[in-house]
């Protein structure tokens, strides 16, 4: 029997970045969002915490050595 297991995790990453002095709260938020959106911050991100969200499994029935799946049944949710 073949079972496809899907695990959903919530990953919390942390980055230590320098921002200009003298910015108000709104400008700080915009600076961080801009760095994230341009991809500048993604290389600084380190996985800080991983939380388990859910797990599900589907039983796959069909011929074991082919890429086709004749039917699937969800068994865990």
C-alpha positions as CSV (number, residue, x, y, z in Angstrom):
1,X,0.0,0.0,0.0
2,X,1.3,3.5,-0.9
3,X,0.4,6.4,1.4
4,X,1.0,10.1,0.5
5,X,1.6,12.0,3.7
6,X,1.4,15.8,3.7
7,X,2.8,17.8,6.7
8,X,2.1,21.5,7.1
9,X,4.5,23.4,9.3
10,X,4.6,27.1,10.3
11,X,8.2,28.3,10.0
12,X,9.3,31.4,11.9
13,X,12.4,33.0,10.6
14,X,14.5,35.7,12.1
15,X,16.7,38.3,10.5
16,X,18.9,40.9,12.2
17,X,19.0,44.0,10.0
18,X,20.2,47.6,10.3
19,X,17.8,50.3,9.5
20,X,18.3,54.1,9.5
21,X,17.9,56.0,12.7
22,X,15.1,58.5,13.1
23,X,12.4,56.6,11.3
24,X,8.9,56.6,12.7
25,X,7.0,53.3,13.2
26,X,5.3,53.5,9.8
27,X,8.6,54.1,8.0
28,X,10.3,51.3,9.8
29,X,7.5,48.9,8.7
30,X,7.8,50.1,5.1
31,X,11.6,49.8,5.2
32,X,11.3,46.1,6.4
33,X,8.6,45.3,3.8
34,X,10.7,46.9,1.0
35,X,13.8,44.8,2.0
36,X,11.7,41.6,2.1
37,X,9.9,42.3,-1.2
38,X,13.2,43.0,-3.1
39,X,14.7,39.8,-1.8
40,X,17.5,41.6,0.1
41,X,16.3,40.2,3.5
42,X,15.7,36.6,2.4
43,X,19.4,35.7,2.6
44,X,19.5,37.0,6.2
45,X,16.6,34.9,7.3
46,X,17.5,32.0,9.6
47,X,14.9,29.5,10.8
48,X,14.2,30.4,14.4
49,X,11.3,28.0,15.1
50,X,9.1,25.4,13.4
51,X,5.6,24.6,14.6
52,X,3.6,21.6,13.5
53,X,0.3,22.7,12.0
54,X,-1.3,19.5,10.6
55,X,-0.7,16.2,9.0
56,X,-2.8,14.3,6.5
57,X,-2.5,11.0,4.6
58,X,-4.1,9.6,1.5
59,X,-4.1,5.9,0.6
60,X,-3.1,5.5,-3.1
61,X,-4.6,2.4,-4.8
62,X,-3.4,1.2,-8.1
63,X,-0.6,-0.6,-9.8
64,X,2.5,-0.1,-7.6
65,X,5.1,0.4,-10.4
66,X,3.3,3.0,-12.5
67,X,2.9,6.8,-12.3
68,X,-0.9,6.7,-12.7
69,X,-3.1,6.7,-9.6
70,X,-6.5,5.0,-10.1
71,X,-8.0,6.2,-6.9
72,X,-7.2,8.1,-3.7
73,X,-8.8,8.1,-0.3
74,X,-8.1,10.7,2.4
75,X,-7.8,8.9,5.8
76,X,-6.4,11.5,8.2
77,X,-7.3,15.2,8.4
